[in-house]
């Protein structure tokens, strides 16, 4: 891609949409140096996008010297990660620190944690900022973000969708399962992160459109056999369960329903 915008992953928990510098040709998988409102960082191009707000610009492809700096910063990050964990224990904070990212320009480091509750880490932030003498950010991430970083196999036996190909983690509602007639305990349709399976959303729009064509349960309809009451339906199969006035019930195709009473 020589123009337009691209998604660049700076860290497992941070991706940005960046414009591509004029005359620069980048492809998915390329390591690049970007500039945003916080400075410069090194990231990997994920792919091209369009009609999205750009938050930075891809300056150039990363060279060997850039990668060496990234390696040195990763080593340094591991050391300060240990320091951060010791300090949070001293403050008695109930957080699980899962990762840290030191920006390529050395101007900022961000620590990521998960917790079941809100944490007041102002004292910790002041202490670690003083110890490192640079800008520090401490961010709480969700269980789904953590699962995407760690990876693993889902109930289907394949790599987690959030790890394999999903760029954005969108909210999953229990109504999506109910639309698909999955009336089971939430635990049985939850992923490794403990949240509802992301794949419940993949067919949600298809089910929504199919259900919009179905008559309401309890409504009276006319079929070739006569009038009856709708007791249920299979939206994808486009079949409606109808109980007739003689108490016989059968499934009929949606196209066989000539109208509602």
Secondary structure by P-SEA (a helix, b strand, c coil): ccccbbbbbccccbbbbbbbcccccccccbbbbbbccccbbbbbbccccccccccccccccccaaaaaaaaaaaaaaaaaaaaaaaaaaaaccccccccccccccccbbbbbbcccccccaaaaaaaaaaaaccbbbbbbbcaaaaaaaacccccccccccccccccccccccaaaaaaaccccccccccccccccccccccaaaaaaaaaaacccccccccccccbbbbccccccccbbbbbccccbbbbbccccccccc
